[in-house]
């Protein structure tokens, strides 16, 4: 499915779609959970606690940074990664609204 033409949708719908795609892989769930639990970590520490190939981890980190879920902060030769609390909170509010709307729609069909 192509996401080329998102212009007809409002900003909140586009943001929610990006957030949903960011959560679309178990490896990204694990990265977000580790960063939320432990705070910002350098790449090497993430690599040590998440069992996946370095190239795969790097690709998922880049994707999460690109979607605005985490921050990548260069510090000398290392890059630290951490949850972007402001954006994540906003995305979770959008997700809650969607879930509530879907729940209300489902209740009406009983």
C-alpha positions as a Python dict, from the first residue, in 0.01 Angstrom:
ca = {
    (1, 'X'): (0, 0, 0),
    (2, 'X'): (135, 340, -93),
    (3, 'X'): (122, 637, 138),
    (4, 'X'): (216, 888, -130),
    (5, 'X'): (-93, 1108, -118),
    (6, 'X'): (-178, 1186, 243),
    (7, 'X'): (-268, 1548, 168),
    (8, 'X'): (-648, 1495, 190),
    (9, 'X'): (-616, 1385, 554),
    (10, 'X'): (-576, 1615, 854),
    (11, 'X'): (-248, 1643, 1043),
    (12, 'X'): (-367, 1426, 1332),
    (13, 'X'): (-468, 1143, 1096),
    (14, 'X'): (-135, 1159, 915),
    (15, 'X'): (56, 1158, 1246),
    (16, 'X'): (-145, 861, 1373),
    (17, 'X'): (-73, 670, 1051),
    (18, 'X'): (301, 737, 1090),
    (19, 'X'): (289, 625, 1454),
    (20, 'X'): (104, 308, 1358),
    (21, 'X'): (366, 224, 1094),
    (22, 'X'): (642, 292, 1348),
    (23, 'X'): (482, 34, 1579),
    (24, 'X'): (446, -212, 1292),
    (25, 'X'): (744, -432, 1384),
    (26, 'X'): (822, -619, 1710),
    (27, 'X'): (1184, -502, 1700),
    (28, 'X'): (1067, -140, 1717),
    (29, 'X'): (841, -228, 2012),
    (30, 'X'): (1145, -368, 2193),
    (31, 'X'): (1357, -62, 2115),
    (32, 'X'): (1087, 175, 2244),
    (33, 'X'): (1032, -32, 2559),
    (34, 'X'): (1405, -47, 2637),
    (35, 'X'): (1451, 326, 2586),
    (36, 'X'): (1140, 409, 2790),
    (37, 'X'): (1259, 188, 3077),
    (38, 'X'): (1627, 280, 3079),
    (39, 'X'): (1636, 633, 2939),
    (40, 'X'): (1868, 750, 2663),
    (41, 'X'): (2132, 496, 2563),
    (42, 'X'): (2425, 503, 2324),
    (43, 'X'): (2401, 272, 2024),
    (44, 'X'): (2654, 26, 2170),
    (45, 'X'): (2450, -22, 2489),
    (46, 'X'): (2132, -74, 2287),
    (47, 'X'): (2311, -327, 2072),
    (48, 'X'): (2428, -512, 2384),
    (49, 'X'): (2076, -546, 2529),
    (50, 'X'): (1875, -611, 2211),
    (51, 'X'): (1960, -939, 2035),
    (52, 'X'): (1958, -847, 1667),
    (53, 'X'): (2207, -790, 1388),
    (54, 'X'): (2371, -447, 1399),
    (55, 'X'): (2247, -351, 1053),
    (56, 'X'): (1890, -444, 1145),
    (57, 'X'): (1906, -247, 1469),
    (58, 'X'): (2046, 55, 1287),
    (59, 'X'): (1769, 39, 1027),
    (60, 'X'): (1497, 25, 1295),
    (61, 'X'): (1657, 310, 1490),
    (62, 'X'): (1671, 524, 1175),
    (63, 'X'): (1306, 446, 1106),
    (64, 'X'): (1198, 543, 1458),
    (65, 'X'): (1398, 866, 1439),
    (66, 'X'): (1244, 943, 1099),
    (67, 'X'): (893, 888, 1237),
    (68, 'X'): (965, 1115, 1533),
    (69, 'X'): (928, 846, 1801),
    (70, 'X'): (1285, 869, 1926),
    (71, 'X'): (1569, 1117, 1911),
    (72, 'X'): (1917, 1041, 1787),
    (73, 'X'): (2165, 1274, 1957),
    (74, 'X'): (2524, 1269, 1829),
    (75, 'X'): (2787, 1308, 2099),
    (76, 'X'): (3137, 1289, 1964),
    (77, 'X'): (3179, 958, 1783),
    (78, 'X'): (2870, 807, 1950),
    (79, 'X'): (2499, 857, 1899),
    (80, 'X'): (2261, 841, 2193),
    (81, 'X'): (1899, 739, 2140),
    (82, 'X'): (1607, 829, 2361),
    (83, 'X'): (1229, 844, 2353),
    (84, 'X'): (1092, 1179, 2236),
    (85, 'X'): (852, 1219, 2530),
    (86, 'X'): (661, 1513, 2383),
    (87, 'X'): (588, 1345, 2051),
    (88, 'X'): (522, 1007, 2207),
    (89, 'X'): (270, 1160, 2448),
    (90, 'X'): (94, 1334, 2158),
    (91, 'X'): (86, 1013, 1956),
    (92, 'X'): (-55, 816, 2248),
    (93, 'X'): (-334, 1073, 2291),
    (94, 'X'): (-422, 1030, 1923),
    (95, 'X'): (-416, 651, 1960),
    (96, 'X'): (-640, 667, 2270),
    (97, 'X'): (-892, 881, 2081),
    (98, 'X'): (-899, 634, 1794),
    (99, 'X'): (-943, 337, 2029),
    (100, 'X'): (-1228, 514, 2212),
    (101, 'X'): (-1405, 594, 1884),
    (102, 'X'): (-1366, 236, 1764),
    (103, 'X'): (-1487, 105, 2099),
    (104, 'X'): (-1798, 322, 2089),
    (105, 'X'): (-1870, 210, 1735),
    (106, 'X'): (-1830, -154, 1841),
    (107, 'X'): (-2062, -107, 2140),
    (108, 'X'): (-2335, 19, 1913),
    (109, 'X'): (-2324, -299, 1704),
    (110, 'X'): (-2403, -542, 1991),
}
